Amino acid sequence: MDTTFRFSSANEITEEFIEKLKSFYNGKPVSITVTEDFQNSSLNGSLIPEDFITELLERKNDYENGKVQGLSWEDCKKRLLERVNK
């Protein structure tokens, strides 16, 4: 079972939350992965930073107009997101 908890800040993770997690899983083995989330931009409502939105839209337009060959649109999005996550 996978469960995702999102916090707007790491400071929101309380001892009470940790105790509830321990109680819920009650001695079962668990793995905890921490990932830094991008904040939702008030400008674009996306998890993708604003400076990448322009590039993403330009590339999408190039794909739709046949200006790019040899790389799928899905691969393009994947590569951009990899750059964002560095």
N, C-alpha and C positions, 0 to 999 in steps of 0.2 A: 504494500500500500504506500502510495506517495501522497504527501500532504505538503502544501506550500503555505507558508505564513509570510505575509508582506508587511513590512514596517516602513514608515516614512523616514525613520532614523534608527540607527542601532541603539540609541539611547532609550528607545521605547521597549526594548527587551528587558523585562523585569525578572526578579527572582521568583515572583509569583507565577509568571509564564513558564519558567524553567520547571518549577515544582509541578505545575499542571501537566507539562509534557511527561515528566517522570511518572506521575500518577497514571496518566492515560496509557502509556506503554508498559507500565508495571513490570519492570525487569526484563522485558523482551529486548533482544539486540536491535539497535537502531544505528543509522548513519545520518550524520548531520552535515549538510553542505551549505556553505554560506556564499552567496553571490551578490555582488554589488549591483543594484538596480539603477538604471537611469531614472531620473525624476521625470514624470510626465510634463512635457513642455506646455505651458499655457498658450503658446503660439500655435502649435500644431497638434496637440493632444496625443502625441506619439511617444513611444519609448526611445525612438531614434533621435539623437541630438539634432538640433535645428540645422547646423552646418552640413549635415549629411543628407537632409531632406532634399535640398536643392540638387545635389549631385544625383541622388536616387531618382528624382523626377526627370532630370535630363537624360540619364541612362535609359529609363523606361521609355521615354519619347524616342530615343535613338533605336531601341529594339522594335518598337511599334512601327517605325518608319523604315525598317529594313537597313539602317545604317551600320548595324553591328552584326557580324557573322562569326560563327565558330564558338561562341560562348552563350549558353542558355540564359534566359532571364533569371531563372531560379539560381544558377551558379553566380550570376552577377549580384543578386541580393545577398547570397550567402557570403561572398567575398566582402561586400560592404559591411555587413554585420560583424564579420571577423575583425575588420579594421576598427569598428566602433568599440568592440570588446577588448581591445588591447590596452 
